[in-house]
């Protein structure tokens, strides 16, 4: 019986397919093959034990295996499949972040928001990126958020910019219904002052479930 806090790692340990730790997996498989062939009744059961349970003996085993460093052959670990993938991913992300600084790439009307550490919010591939991971639970809300952030929304300023034959004024009486007006000054909507974080936009959308949505579809999809 094997107790582990990572079933994924346990599966990887006995996976002979090509991966960065294949040499270890093949060694494990060879040892297990001999052990199983010695007795047909032999079985191994993997039991998932969350590390949060802080089981004493499990914690000691975890500490032992994480401190143990074993090198197989002369293969450089920085040239493993996982290492190469990681470097490629970071290289692409660095290039993406650099390109994202160009207004012609992200759009001149793109609403700049900050991370919690006050740095500008940057694109990422982790968990779908900051925008999708925050609003991806709702298609309608995400559609409205995209319109708000990009400035491509069914509002007066957009109609005016692209010469669309729709009213330019706001329902509150303002001459031009711009994004800034809706977020900061409109008396018909909940004001968030200056939205610095995604949470500010989320709060605004919560209190205004139809804003940046099409009039013929209040849910916002259109």
ChimeraX commands (.cxc) that place a marker at each C-alpha (Angstrom):
marker #1 position 0.00,0.00,0.00 radius 0.5
marker #1 position 1.38,3.38,-1.05 radius 0.5
marker #1 position 0.24,6.60,0.62 radius 0.5
marker #1 position 0.72,9.74,-1.45 radius 0.5
marker #1 position -0.44,13.35,-1.57 radius 0.5
marker #1 position -0.04,13.44,-5.35 radius 0.5
marker #1 position -1.79,10.81,-7.44 radius 0.5
marker #1 position -0.44,12.49,-10.55 radius 0.5
marker #1 position 3.13,11.91,-9.40 radius 0.5
marker #1 position 2.28,8.34,-8.47 radius 0.5
marker #1 position 0.96,7.73,-11.95 radius 0.5
marker #1 position 4.04,9.37,-13.47 radius 0.5
marker #1 position 6.31,7.09,-11.42 radius 0.5
marker #1 position 4.94,3.99,-13.15 radius 0.5
marker #1 position 4.44,5.53,-16.59 radius 0.5
marker #1 position 6.97,4.12,-19.10 radius 0.5
marker #1 position 5.93,6.56,-21.83 radius 0.5
marker #1 position 8.21,9.41,-22.92 radius 0.5
marker #1 position 8.42,12.18,-20.32 radius 0.5
marker #1 position 11.15,14.07,-18.48 radius 0.5
marker #1 position 11.38,11.48,-15.69 radius 0.5
marker #1 position 11.19,8.44,-17.94 radius 0.5
marker #1 position 14.49,7.00,-16.68 radius 0.5
marker #1 position 13.14,6.92,-13.12 radius 0.5
marker #1 position 9.83,5.45,-14.27 radius 0.5
marker #1 position 11.52,2.67,-16.23 radius 0.5
marker #1 position 13.62,1.77,-13.20 radius 0.5
marker #1 position 10.48,1.62,-11.05 radius 0.5
marker #1 position 8.65,-0.48,-13.64 radius 0.5
marker #1 position 11.53,-2.96,-13.89 radius 0.5
marker #1 position 11.67,-3.36,-10.12 radius 0.5
marker #1 position 7.90,-3.79,-9.89 radius 0.5
marker #1 position 7.85,-6.31,-12.71 radius 0.5
marker #1 position 10.22,-8.60,-10.83 radius 0.5
marker #1 position 8.25,-8.12,-7.63 radius 0.5
marker #1 position 4.89,-8.92,-9.28 radius 0.5
marker #1 position 6.25,-11.95,-11.16 radius 0.5
marker #1 position 7.40,-13.51,-7.89 radius 0.5
marker #1 position 3.81,-13.91,-6.67 radius 0.5
marker #1 position 0.54,-13.59,-8.61 radius 0.5
marker #1 position -1.26,-12.44,-5.47 radius 0.5
marker #1 position 0.86,-9.37,-5.01 radius 0.5
marker #1 position -0.96,-6.05,-5.40 radius 0.5
marker #1 position -0.17,-2.38,-4.85 radius 0.5
marker #1 position -2.87,0.03,-3.69 radius 0.5
marker #1 position -2.35,3.78,-3.92 radius 0.5
marker #1 position -4.08,5.80,-1.21 radius 0.5
marker #1 position -4.46,9.55,-1.52 radius 0.5
marker #1 position -3.51,11.38,1.68 radius 0.5
marker #1 position -3.77,15.19,1.48 radius 0.5
marker #1 position -0.69,16.85,2.94 radius 0.5
marker #1 position -3.02,19.23,4.77 radius 0.5
marker #1 position -3.89,16.36,7.14 radius 0.5
marker #1 position -0.31,16.57,8.46 radius 0.5
marker #1 position -0.05,12.85,9.15 radius 0.5
marker #1 position 3.22,12.45,11.06 radius 0.5
marker #1 position 4.72,9.46,9.28 radius 0.5
marker #1 position 3.55,10.75,5.92 radius 0.5
marker #1 position 5.16,14.11,6.63 radius 0.5
marker #1 position 8.46,12.46,7.50 radius 0.5
marker #1 position 8.39,10.44,4.29 radius 0.5
marker #1 position 7.57,13.56,2.28 radius 0.5
marker #1 position 10.49,15.42,3.83 radius 0.5
marker #1 position 12.83,12.52,3.12 radius 0.5
marker #1 position 11.96,12.14,-0.55 radius 0.5
marker #1 position 12.00,15.88,-1.24 radius 0.5
marker #1 position 15.45,16.22,0.30 radius 0.5
marker #1 position 16.78,13.21,-1.59 radius 0.5
marker #1 position 18.55,14.19,-4.81 radius 0.5
marker #1 position 19.21,11.38,-7.27 radius 0.5
marker #1 position 20.83,11.86,-10.65 radius 0.5
marker #1 position 20.31,9.25,-13.33 radius 0.5
marker #1 position 23.28,8.83,-15.66 radius 0.5
marker #1 position 24.90,11.96,-17.04 radius 0.5
marker #1 position 21.77,13.55,-18.39 radius 0.5
marker #1 position 21.55,17.27,-17.64 radius 0.5
marker #1 position 18.27,18.01,-15.91 radius 0.5
marker #1 position 18.12,21.49,-17.45 radius 0.5
marker #1 position 17.73,19.80,-20.84 radius 0.5
marker #1 position 14.81,17.63,-19.77 radius 0.5
marker #1 position 11.51,17.81,-21.60 radius 0.5
marker #1 position 9.87,19.68,-18.73 radius 0.5
marker #1 position 12.75,22.17,-18.53 radius 0.5
marker #1 position 12.66,22.84,-22.27 radius 0.5
marker #1 position 8.89,23.28,-22.19 radius 0.5
marker #1 position 9.19,25.66,-19.26 radius 0.5
marker #1 position 11.81,27.78,-21.03 radius 0.5
marker #1 position 9.72,27.88,-24.20 radius 0.5
marker #1 position 6.62,28.89,-22.25 radius 0.5
marker #1 position 8.47,31.67,-20.42 radius 0.5
marker #1 position 10.00,32.90,-23.67 radius 0.5
marker #1 position 6.59,33.11,-25.33 radius 0.5
marker #1 position 5.11,34.81,-22.26 radius 0.5
marker #1 position 7.91,37.40,-22.18 radius 0.5
marker #1 position 7.34,38.13,-25.86 radius 0.5
marker #1 position 3.58,38.35,-25.27 radius 0.5
marker #1 position 4.01,40.79,-22.38 radius 0.5
marker #1 position 6.37,42.92,-24.47 radius 0.5
marker #1 position 3.94,43.03,-27.39 radius 0.5
marker #1 position 1.10,43.78,-25.00 radius 0.5
marker #1 position 2.72,47.12,-24.15 radius 0.5
marker #1 position 2.05,48.33,-27.69 radius 0.5
marker #1 position -1.34,50.13,-27.85 radius 0.5
marker #1 position -1.72,49.14,-31.49 radius 0.5
marker #1 position -1.65,45.49,-30.39 radius 0.5
marker #1 position -3.96,45.57,-27.37 radius 0.5
marker #1 position -6.12,48.42,-28.68 radius 0.5
marker #1 position -6.00,52.13,-27.97 radius 0.5
marker #1 position -9.13,51.93,-25.82 radius 0.5
marker #1 position -7.92,49.01,-23.70 radius 0.5
marker #1 position -8.67,49.64,-20.03 radius 0.5
marker #1 position -5.44,49.30,-18.04 radius 0.5
marker #1 position -5.88,47.58,-14.69 radius 0.5
marker #1 position -3.45,46.73,-11.91 radius 0.5
marker #1 position -2.42,43.58,-10.11 radius 0.5
marker #1 position -2.64,43.49,-6.33 radius 0.5
marker #1 position 1.03,44.51,-6.14 radius 0.5
marker #1 position 0.18,47.67,-8.15 radius 0.5
marker #1 position 1.91,46.46,-11.31 radius 0.5
marker #1 position -0.05,46.59,-14.54 radius 0.5
marker #1 position -2.12,43.50,-15.24 radius 0.5
marker #1 position -0.34,41.34,-17.80 radius 0.5
marker #1 position -1.51,38.43,-19.97 radius 0.5
marker #1 position -0.70,34.93,-18.78 radius 0.5
marker #1 position -1.37,31.34,-19.81 radius 0.5
marker #1 position -1.89,30.19,-16.21 radius 0.5
marker #1 position -5.49,29.21,-15.41 radius 0.5
marker #1 position -6.69,30.92,-18.56 radius 0.5
marker #1 position -5.10,34.25,-17.67 radius 0.5
marker #1 position -6.27,36.88,-15.17 radius 0.5
marker #1 position -9.33,38.02,-17.12 radius 0.5
marker #1 position -10.76,34.61,-18.00 radius 0.5
marker #1 position -10.05,33.13,-14.56 radius 0.5
marker #1 position -11.97,36.00,-12.95 radius 0.5
marker #1 position -15.00,36.15,-15.22 radius 0.5
marker #1 position -14.96,32.84,-17.11 radius 0.5
marker #1 position -17.67,31.37,-14.89 radius 0.5
marker #1 position -20.31,33.39,-16.74 radius 0.5
marker #1 position -20.44,33.79,-20.52 radius 0.5
marker #1 position -22.75,36.77,-20.34 radius 0.5
marker #1 position -20.69,38.58,-17.72 radius 0.5
marker #1 position -17.45,37.84,-19.55 radius 0.5
marker #1 position -18.94,39.22,-22.78 radius 0.5
marker #1 position -19.83,42.48,-21.03 radius 0.5
marker #1 position -16.42,42.67,-19.34 radius 0.5
marker #1 position -14.67,42.24,-22.70 radius 0.5
marker #1 position -16.69,45.10,-24.14 radius 0.5
marker #1 position -15.93,47.27,-21.15 radius 0.5
marker #1 position -12.18,46.61,-21.17 radius 0.5
marker #1 position -11.69,46.86,-24.94 radius 0.5
marker #1 position -14.05,49.78,-25.45 radius 0.5
marker #1 position -15.92,47.88,-28.16 radius 0.5
marker #1 position -19.32,48.14,-26.54 radius 0.5
marker #1 position -22.84,49.19,-27.53 radius 0.5
marker #1 position -22.43,52.66,-26.05 radius 0.5
marker #1 position -22.64,56.16,-27.46 radius 0.5
marker #1 position -18.88,56.74,-27.74 radius 0.5
marker #1 position -18.48,53.59,-29.83 radius 0.5
marker #1 position -21.36,54.58,-32.10 radius 0.5
marker #1 position -19.87,58.05,-32.50 radius 0.5
marker #1 position -16.37,56.73,-33.22 radius 0.5
marker #1 position -17.50,54.34,-35.94 radius 0.5
marker #1 position -20.29,56.59,-37.24 radius 0.5
marker #1 position -23.04,54.13,-36.37 radius 0.5
marker #1 position -26.56,55.46,-36.61 radius 0.5
marker #1 position -27.44,54.99,-32.95 radius 0.5
marker #1 position -27.96,57.51,-30.11 radius 0.5
marker #1 position -24.71,58.93,-28.71 radius 0.5
marker #1 position -26.17,60.27,-25.49 radius 0.5
marker #1 position -26.58,58.50,-22.17 radius 0.5
marker #1 position -29.86,57.54,-20.54 radius 0.5
marker #1 position -29.01,59.92,-17.70 radius 0.5
marker #1 position -29.02,62.89,-20.07 radius 0.5
marker #1 position -25.27,63.26,-20.71 radius 0.5
marker #1 position -24.38,64.27,-24.26 radius 0.5
marker #1 position -21.93,61.39,-24.80 radius 0.5
marker #1 position -22.20,57.94,-23.26 radius 0.5
marker #1 position -18.52,57.00,-22.95 radius 0.5
marker #1 position -16.99,54.23,-20.88 radius 0.5
marker #1 position -15.48,56.79,-18.54 radius 0.5
marker #1 position -18.88,58.39,-18.09 radius 0.5
marker #1 position -20.54,55.05,-17.31 radius 0.5
marker #1 position -17.86,53.98,-14.83 radius 0.5
marker #1 position -17.26,57.28,-13.06 radius 0.5
marker #1 position -20.06,59.79,-13.50 radius 0.5
marker #1 position -23.33,58.26,-14.68 radius 0.5
marker #1 position -26.14,58.70,-12.16 radius 0.5
marker #1 position -27.97,55.72,-13.64 radius 0.5
marker #1 position -25.20,53.32,-12.65 radius 0.5
marker #1 position -23.29,52.32,-9.55 radius 0.5
marker #1 position -20.05,54.32,-9.47 radius 0.5
marker #1 position -16.73,52.62,-8.71 radius 0.5
marker #1 position -14.65,55.79,-8.95 radius 0.5
marker #1 position -11.48,54.72,-10.77 radius 0.5
marker #1 position -11.39,50.94,-11.35 radius 0.5
marker #1 position -7.86,49.81,-10.54 radius 0.5
marker #1 position -8.37,46.06,-10.21 radius 0.5
marker #1 position -10.42,43.34,-11.84 radius 0.5
marker #1 position -12.35,43.14,-8.59 radius 0.5
marker #1 position -13.56,46.71,-9.15 radius 0.5
marker #1 position -14.93,45.76,-12.56 radius 0.5
marker #1 position -16.48,42.61,-11.08 radius 0.5
marker #1 position -18.22,44.69,-8.43 radius 0.5
marker #1 position -19.49,47.15,-11.03 radius 0.5
marker #1 position -20.87,44.34,-13.20 radius 0.5
marker #1 position -22.56,42.76,-10.19 radius 0.5
marker #1 position -24.46,45.93,-9.34 radius 0.5
marker #1 position -25.20,46.68,-12.99 radius 0.5
marker #1 position -26.19,43.36,-14.61 radius 0.5
marker #1 position -27.14,44.92,-17.97 radius 0.5
marker #1 position -24.44,47.57,-18.45 radius 0.5
marker #1 position -22.35,47.16,-21.63 radius 0.5
marker #1 position -25.03,44.77,-22.88 radius 0.5
marker #1 position -27.25,45.15,-25.92 radius 0.5
marker #1 position -30.66,46.69,-25.37 radius 0.5
marker #1 position -32.40,43.84,-27.18 radius 0.5
marker #1 position -30.70,41.29,-24.93 radius 0.5
marker #1 position -30.43,42.49,-21.31 radius 0.5
marker #1 position -28.32,39.45,-20.40 radius 0.5
marker #1 position -25.48,41.05,-22.31 radius 0.5
marker #1 position -24.67,38.45,-24.96 radius 0.5
marker #1 position -26.43,40.06,-27.92 radius 0.5
marker link #1:1,2 radius 0.2
marker link #1:2,3 radius 0.2
marker link #1:3,4 radius 0.2
marker link #1:4,5 radius 0.2
marker link #1:5,6 radius 0.2
marker link #1:6,7 radius 0.2
marker link #1:7,8 radius 0.2
marker link #1:8,9 radius 0.2
marker link #1:9,10 radius 0.2
marker link #1:10,11 radius 0.2
marker link #1:11,12 radius 0.2
marker link #1:12,13 radius 0.2
marker link #1:13,14 radius 0.2
marker link #1:14,15 radius 0.2
marker link #1:15,16 radius 0.2
marker link #1:16,17 radius 0.2
marker link #1:17,18 radius 0.2
marker link #1:18,19 radius 0.2
marker link #1:19,20 radius 0.2
marker link #1:20,21 radius 0.2
marker link #1:21,22 radius 0.2
marker link #1:22,23 radius 0.2
marker link #1:23,24 radius 0.2
marker link #1:24,25 radius 0.2
marker link #1:25,26 radius 0.2
marker link #1:26,27 radius 0.2
marker link #1:27,28 radius 0.2
marker link #1:28,29 radius 0.2
marker link #1:29,30 radius 0.2
marker link #1:30,31 radius 0.2
marker link #1:31,32 radius 0.2
marker link #1:32,33 radius 0.2
marker link #1:33,34 radius 0.2
marker link #1:34,35 radius 0.2
marker link #1:35,36 radius 0.2
marker link #1:36,37 radius 0.2
marker link #1:37,38 radius 0.2
marker link #1:38,39 radius 0.2
marker link #1:39,40 radius 0.2
marker link #1:40,41 radius 0.2
marker link #1:41,42 radius 0.2
marker link #1:42,43 radius 0.2
marker link #1:43,44 radius 0.2
marker link #1:44,45 radius 0.2
marker link #1:45,46 radius 0.2
marker link #1:46,47 radius 0.2
marker link #1:47,48 radius 0.2
marker link #1:48,49 radius 0.2
marker link #1:49,50 radius 0.2
marker link #1:50,51 radius 0.2
marker link #1:51,52 radius 0.2
marker link #1:52,53 radius 0.2
marker link #1:53,54 radius 0.2
marker link #1:54,55 radius 0.2
marker link #1:55,56 radius 0.2
marker link #1:56,57 radius 0.2
marker link #1:57,58 radius 0.2
marker link #1:58,59 radius 0.2
marker link #1:59,60 radius 0.2
marker link #1:60,61 radius 0.2
marker link #1:61,62 radius 0.2
marker link #1:62,63 radius 0.2
marker link #1:63,64 radius 0.2
marker link #1:64,65 radius 0.2
marker link #1:65,66 radius 0.2
marker link #1:66,67 radius 0.2
marker link #1:67,68 radius 0.2
marker link #1:68,69 radius 0.2
marker link #1:69,70 radius 0.2
marker link #1:70,71 radius 0.2
marker link #1:71,72 radius 0.2
marker link #1:72,73 radius 0.2
marker link #1:73,74 radius 0.2
marker link #1:74,75 radius 0.2
marker link #1:75,76 radius 0.2
marker link #1:76,77 radius 0.2
marker link #1:77,78 radius 0.2
marker link #1:78,79 radius 0.2
marker link #1:79,80 radius 0.2
marker link #1:80,81 radius 0.2
marker link #1:81,82 radius 0.2
marker link #1:82,83 radius 0.2
marker link #1:83,84 radius 0.2
marker link #1:84,85 radius 0.2
marker link #1:85,86 radius 0.2
marker link #1:86,87 radius 0.2
marker link #1:87,88 radius 0.2
marker link #1:88,89 radius 0.2
marker link #1:89,90 radius 0.2
marker link #1:90,91 radius 0.2
marker link #1:91,92 radius 0.2
marker link #1:92,93 radius 0.2
marker link #1:93,94 radius 0.2
marker link #1:94,95 radius 0.2
marker link #1:95,96 radius 0.2
marker link #1:96,97 radius 0.2
marker link #1:97,98 radius 0.2
marker link #1:98,99 radius 0.2
marker link #1:99,100 radius 0.2
marker link #1:100,101 radius 0.2
marker link #1:101,102 radius 0.2
marker link #1:102,103 radius 0.2
marker link #1:103,104 radius 0.2
marker link #1:104,105 radius 0.2
marker link #1:105,106 radius 0.2
marker link #1:106,107 radius 0.2
marker link #1:107,108 radius 0.2
marker link #1:108,109 radius 0.2
marker link #1:109,110 radius 0.2
marker link #1:110,111 radius 0.2
marker link #1:111,112 radius 0.2
marker link #1:112,113 radius 0.2
marker link #1:113,114 radius 0.2
marker link #1:114,115 radius 0.2
marker link #1:115,116 radius 0.2
marker link #1:116,117 radius 0.2
marker link #1:117,118 radius 0.2
marker link #1:118,119 radius 0.2
marker link #1:119,120 radius 0.2
marker link #1:120,121 radius 0.2
marker link #1:121,122 radius 0.2
marker link #1:122,123 radius 0.2
marker link #1:123,124 radius 0.2
marker link #1:124,125 radius 0.2
marker link #1:125,126 radius 0.2
marker link #1:126,127 radius 0.2
marker link #1:127,128 radius 0.2
marker link #1:128,129 radius 0.2
marker link #1:129,130 radius 0.2
marker link #1:130,131 radius 0.2
marker link #1:131,132 radius 0.2
marker link #1:132,133 radius 0.2
marker link #1:133,134 radius 0.2
marker link #1:134,135 radius 0.2
marker link #1:135,136 radius 0.2
marker link #1:136,137 radius 0.2
marker link #1:137,138 radius 0.2
marker link #1:138,139 radius 0.2
marker link #1:139,140 radius 0.2
marker link #1:140,141 radius 0.2
marker link #1:141,142 radius 0.2
marker link #1:142,143 radius 0.2
marker link #1:143,144 radius 0.2
marker link #1:144,145 radius 0.2
marker link #1:145,146 radius 0.2
marker link #1:146,147 radius 0.2
marker link #1:147,148 radius 0.2
marker link #1:148,149 radius 0.2
marker link #1:149,150 radius 0.2
marker link #1:150,151 radius 0.2
marker link #1:151,152 radius 0.2
marker link #1:152,153 radius 0.2
marker link #1:153,154 radius 0.2
marker link #1:154,155 radius 0.2
marker link #1:155,156 radius 0.2
marker link #1:156,157 radius 0.2
marker link #1:157,158 radius 0.2
marker link #1:158,159 radius 0.2
marker link #1:159,160 radius 0.2
marker link #1:160,161 radius 0.2
marker link #1:161,162 radius 0.2
marker link #1:162,163 radius 0.2
marker link #1:163,164 radius 0.2
marker link #1:164,165 radius 0.2
marker link #1:165,166 radius 0.2
marker link #1:166,167 radius 0.2
marker link #1:167,168 radius 0.2
marker link #1:168,169 radius 0.2
marker link #1:169,170 radius 0.2
marker link #1:170,171 radius 0.2
marker link #1:171,172 radius 0.2
marker link #1:172,173 radius 0.2
marker link #1:173,174 radius 0.2
marker link #1:174,175 radius 0.2
marker link #1:175,176 radius 0.2
marker link #1:176,177 radius 0.2
marker link #1:177,178 radius 0.2
marker link #1:178,179 radius 0.2
marker link #1:179,180 radius 0.2
marker link #1:180,181 radius 0.2
marker link #1:181,182 radius 0.2
marker link #1:182,183 radius 0.2
marker link #1:183,184 radius 0.2
marker link #1:184,185 radius 0.2
marker link #1:185,186 radius 0.2
marker link #1:186,187 radius 0.2
marker link #1:187,188 radius 0.2
marker link #1:188,189 radius 0.2
marker link #1:189,190 radius 0.2
marker link #1:190,191 radius 0.2
marker link #1:191,192 radius 0.2
marker link #1:192,193 radius 0.2
marker link #1:193,194 radius 0.2
marker link #1:194,195 radius 0.2
marker link #1:195,196 radius 0.2
marker link #1:196,197 radius 0.2
marker link #1:197,198 radius 0.2
marker link #1:198,199 radius 0.2
marker link #1:199,200 radius 0.2
marker link #1:200,201 radius 0.2
marker link #1:201,202 radius 0.2
marker link #1:202,203 radius 0.2
marker link #1:203,204 radius 0.2
marker link #1:204,205 radius 0.2
marker link #1:205,206 radius 0.2
marker link #1:206,207 radius 0.2
marker link #1:207,208 radius 0.2
marker link #1:208,209 radius 0.2
marker link #1:209,210 radius 0.2
marker link #1:210,211 radius 0.2
marker link #1:211,212 radius 0.2
marker link #1:212,213 radius 0.2
marker link #1:213,214 radius 0.2
marker link #1:214,215 radius 0.2
marker link #1:215,216 radius 0.2
marker link #1:216,217 radius 0.2
marker link #1:217,218 radius 0.2
marker link #1:218,219 radius 0.2
marker link #1:219,220 radius 0.2
marker link #1:220,221 radius 0.2
marker link #1:221,222 radius 0.2
view
